[in-house]
Amino acid sequence: MDTEPRLLSASAIIGEGVKNPKGEDLGKIEDIKIDIDSGRIAYAVLSLSGVLGIGGKTFAVPWKALRLRSEERMFVSDIDKEALKKGPAFDKDKWPMITDRRWMSEVFSYYGYKPYWEE
């Protein structure tokens, strides 16, 4: 039985790519947001580039929606690429109120996850 905690530094997460099981690129992790009160990672901020790097979008994705494939140095999510593109997005220079539980609830709900603070 492995009793050692699995730990990963934030710097190792930032910049990592995210794909779905079909191998479609869902973007890269730009940031992670930590709920200071609970000590949990609330969500990852993904960026998906547009054509030639122009017109990209930024998305908040529940942390539970990502799984690490350490041997491939990437994260995998079951999120469909078209669903991600249609999901709650924001301009990387104009973030929503990221601590607003109502906004976060909408994000979690969109991806089919129960907000961690309601568990």
N, C-alpha and C positions, 0 to 999 in steps of 0.2 A: 504494500500500500504506500503510495507516494504522499507524504505529509508535507512536503515542501510547497510553499505558495508559488503560484505561477505569476511572475511579475514581468512587466515590459515598460520601458521608459517611454515617456510621452514623445521624446525626440525620435524614438524608433518608429512611432506611429505616424507622425506628421510627414506628409509627402508620399506615403504608401498608396499604391493603387488599389482600386476596388473593382471587382468584376462580379458578374452574376454567374450561375452555373453554366449558362450558354457560352460563356467566355466574352460576353459583351462588356466593354469598358464603361463603368459607372462613374468614373472620375478618380480623383485622388483626395485623400484626407488632408484638409487644410488646417484643421484645428480640432480640438476636443474640448467639450465644456463639462466641467466638473461641478457637481452640486456640493458645495462646501458643507452644508448642514448634514447631508447623509454620507458624504465621502464617496459617492458613486459617480461614474461617468454618466452624464445625462444623455449626451448625444455627440455624434461626430458631425463636423461640417465638411461636406464634400463639395468639390468644384468640378464642374463638367464643362470643358472648353467647347466653344462654338466652332464654326468653320474657320480654319487658320488661326485659331486661338481668340477669335473675336466673337462677342455675343454669348459668352459663357454664362452659366448660372451657378448659383451657390445654394446648397440644400442642407437642411438639418435632418439627420437621419438617426433614429433611436440607436443607441449603442448596441442593444440586443439584436439589431438587424444585421450586425457584422460578425463574421467568424474569421479568425486568423488562420491562414495557411502558412505557418512559419517556414516550411521547407521551400515554398515558392516566394516568400517575402511579399505577401499580398493579403488583402482581405477579400472575403467572398460574402455576397449578400444575395438573398433570394428575390430581391426587388427587381421587377421587370424594368428594362431601360426606358420604355415608353411611359410607364407609370411614374418613374422618377422624373422624367422630363415634364410631366403634367402635375407633379406634386408641388407642395408649398416651396416656393423658391424666393430668393431675394438677391439683390445686387450686392456684390462683395463689399461695396463702399457704402451701402445703406442697409445696415442690419436692422431687423425688427427688434423689439424689446425682448431680448433673449431669455430673460428671467420671468417673463409673463407666463404663468401656468396655463392660462386659457390658450395662448398661442402654442405652447408646448403640447397641450392636450390634443389640439388639432393635428399637429405633426404626428404624434404617436398614433392617433386614430387613423389618419390617412394610410399609414403603413401597416395597420392592423395589430398594433401593440398596445397593451394596457400601460399607461404611464407608471413608471417605477414607484412614484410616491403614493400610488393607490394600491400597491401590492401588499 
